[in-house]
Amino acid sequence: MAGTTVYYYISENGGNPVREFILSLEVRQQAKIRRILATIMEYGLQPVIPHLRKLTGTPLWEIRILGQDNIRILYVLAHKDSILALHGFVKKSQKTPEKEINTALGRYKDWLCQ
């Protein structure tokens, strides 16, 4: 079974906002995210489907870390068998905030222009 390559958005100044977000979380939360990302890299997206959701009307998908944490990592399908992680945040409302979607979309557009 083929894995999926996970790329991280790198800003013009060399920053890695998704990595920085993950490192800002508690160790337990980091472990949950790393476990899902490791599964994606080893086995692909299929085994983690319960943790994935398409954001309607956008090219974005979200990795959902459920439970009391409600952490989201927004990504796009970059190429065949690869994803580009764009933005991470803690979700506090039922609907994904437009601000978070716009941040991810802005980074995606920036990546497309590189």
DRENDO-1510 file (C-alpha; in Angstrom, 1 decimal, always signed):
<recs>
REC; n; res; u; v; w
REC; 1; MET; +0.0; +0.0; +0.0 .
REC; 2; ALA; +1.5; +3.3; -1.1 .
REC; 3; GLY; +1.9; +6.2; +1.3 .
REC; 4; THR; +1.2; +9.9; +0.7 .
REC; 5; THR; +3.9; +12.5; +0.8 .
REC; 6; VAL; +3.1; +15.4; +3.2 .
REC; 7; TYR; +4.5; +18.8; +2.3 .
REC; 8; TYR; +4.3; +21.9; +4.5 .
REC; 9; TYR; +3.7; +25.4; +3.2 .
REC; 10; ILE; +6.8; +27.5; +3.6 .
REC; 11; SER; +6.3; +31.3; +3.6 .
REC; 12; GLU; +8.5; +33.7; +1.7 .
REC; 13; ASN; +10.6; +34.4; +4.8 .
REC; 14; GLY; +11.2; +30.7; +5.4 .
REC; 15; GLY; +8.6; +30.2; +8.1 .
REC; 16; ASN; +6.7; +26.9; +8.5 .
REC; 17; PRO; +3.4; +28.0; +10.0 .
REC; 18; VAL; +1.9; +24.4; +10.3 .
REC; 19; ARG; +5.0; +23.1; +12.1 .
REC; 20; GLU; +5.0; +26.2; +14.3 .
REC; 21; PHE; +1.4; +25.6; +15.2 .
REC; 22; ILE; +1.9; +21.9; +16.0 .
REC; 23; LEU; +4.9; +22.8; +18.2 .
REC; 24; SER; +2.8; +25.3; +20.1 .
REC; 25; LEU; +0.4; +22.6; +21.3 .
REC; 26; GLU; +0.6; +20.4; +24.3 .
REC; 27; VAL; +2.7; +17.2; +23.9 .
REC; 28; ARG; -0.5; +15.0; +23.9 .
REC; 29; GLN; -2.0; +17.0; +21.1 .
REC; 30; GLN; +1.2; +17.0; +19.1 .
REC; 31; ALA; +1.3; +13.2; +19.5 .
REC; 32; LYS; -2.3; +12.9; +18.0 .
REC; 33; ILE; -1.4; +15.0; +15.0 .
REC; 34; ARG; +1.9; +13.2; +14.4 .
REC; 35; ARG; +0.2; +9.8; +14.6 .
REC; 36; ILE; -2.3; +10.8; +11.9 .
REC; 37; LEU; +0.4; +12.3; +9.7 .
REC; 38; ALA; +2.6; +9.3; +10.1 .
REC; 39; THR; -0.3; +7.0; +9.0 .
REC; 40; ILE; -0.9; +9.2; +6.0 .
REC; 41; MET; +2.7; +9.1; +5.0 .
REC; 42; GLU; +2.9; +5.3; +5.4 .
REC; 43; TYR; -0.5; +4.1; +4.2 .
REC; 44; GLY; -2.1; +7.0; +2.3 .
REC; 45; LEU; -5.3; +8.9; +3.0 .
REC; 46; GLN; -7.7; +6.0; +2.9 .
REC; 47; PRO; -7.0; +4.6; +6.4 .
REC; 48; VAL; -7.6; +8.1; +8.0 .
REC; 49; ILE; -10.9; +8.9; +6.2 .
REC; 50; PRO; -12.8; +9.3; +9.5 .
REC; 51; HIS; -10.4; +12.2; +10.3 .
REC; 52; LEU; -10.8; +13.9; +6.9 .
REC; 53; ARG; -13.5; +16.2; +5.6 .
REC; 54; LYS; -13.8; +18.3; +2.4 .
REC; 55; LEU; -14.6; +22.0; +2.9 .
REC; 56; THR; -17.5; +22.7; +0.6 .
REC; 57; GLY; -16.9; +25.3; -2.1 .
REC; 58; THR; -13.1; +25.3; -1.7 .
REC; 59; PRO; -10.1; +23.1; -2.8 .
REC; 60; LEU; -9.4; +22.6; +0.9 .
REC; 61; TRP; -9.7; +19.5; +3.1 .
REC; 62; GLU; -9.2; +19.3; +6.8 .
REC; 63; ILE; -7.6; +16.8; +9.0 .
REC; 64; ARG; -9.8; +16.6; +12.1 .
REC; 65; ILE; -8.3; +15.8; +15.5 .
REC; 66; LEU; -11.4; +15.0; +17.4 .
REC; 67; GLY; -12.2; +14.7; +21.1 .
REC; 68; GLN; -11.8; +17.6; +23.6 .
REC; 69; ASP; -9.1; +19.1; +21.4 .
REC; 70; ASN; -10.9; +19.9; +18.1 .
REC; 71; ILE; -7.7; +20.7; +16.2 .
REC; 72; ARG; -7.8; +21.2; +12.5 .
REC; 73; ILE; -5.0; +21.1; +9.8 .
REC; 74; LEU; -6.2; +22.5; +6.5 .
REC; 75; TYR; -4.6; +21.0; +3.4 .
REC; 76; VAL; -4.9; +20.6; -0.4 .
REC; 77; LEU; -4.2; +17.7; -2.7 .
REC; 78; ALA; -1.0; +19.0; -4.2 .
REC; 79; HIS; -0.1; +16.3; -6.7 .
REC; 80; LYS; -0.8; +12.6; -7.1 .
REC; 81; ASP; -0.1; +10.9; -3.8 .
REC; 82; SER; +0.9; +14.2; -2.0 .
REC; 83; ILE; -0.8; +16.8; +0.2 .
REC; 84; LEU; +0.2; +20.3; +1.1 .
REC; 85; ALA; -0.5; +21.3; +4.7 .
REC; 86; LEU; -1.4; +25.0; +4.8 .
REC; 87; HIS; -2.8; +26.0; +8.1 .
REC; 88; GLY; -3.5; +24.7; +11.6 .
REC; 89; PHE; -5.8; +26.0; +14.3 .
REC; 90; VAL; -7.9; +25.0; +17.3 .
REC; 91; LYS; -11.6; +25.0; +16.2 .
REC; 92; LYS; -13.9; +26.6; +18.8 .
REC; 93; SER; -17.2; +26.8; +16.9 .
REC; 94; GLN; -19.2; +24.3; +14.9 .
REC; 95; LYS; -18.6; +26.0; +11.6 .
REC; 96; THR; -15.0; +26.5; +10.3 .
REC; 97; PRO; -14.3; +30.2; +10.7 .
REC; 98; GLU; -13.9; +32.2; +7.4 .
REC; 99; LYS; -10.7; +33.7; +8.8 .
REC; 100; GLU; -9.1; +30.3; +9.0 .
REC; 101; ILE; -10.3; +29.3; +5.5 .
REC; 102; ASN; -9.0; +32.6; +4.0 .
REC; 103; THR; -5.6; +32.1; +5.7 .
REC; 104; ALA; -5.3; +28.6; +4.1 .
REC; 105; LEU; -6.5; +29.9; +0.7 .
REC; 106; GLY; -4.1; +32.8; +0.7 .
REC; 107; ARG; -1.2; +30.4; +1.4 .
REC; 108; TYR; -2.4; +28.0; -1.3 .
REC; 109; LYS; -2.5; +30.9; -3.8 .
REC; 110; ASP; +1.0; +31.9; -2.7 .
REC; 111; TRP; +2.2; +28.4; -3.2 .
REC; 112; LEU; +0.7; +28.2; -6.7 .
REC; 113; CYS; +2.6; +31.4; -7.7 .
REC; 114; GLN; +6.0; +30.1; -6.5 .
</recs>
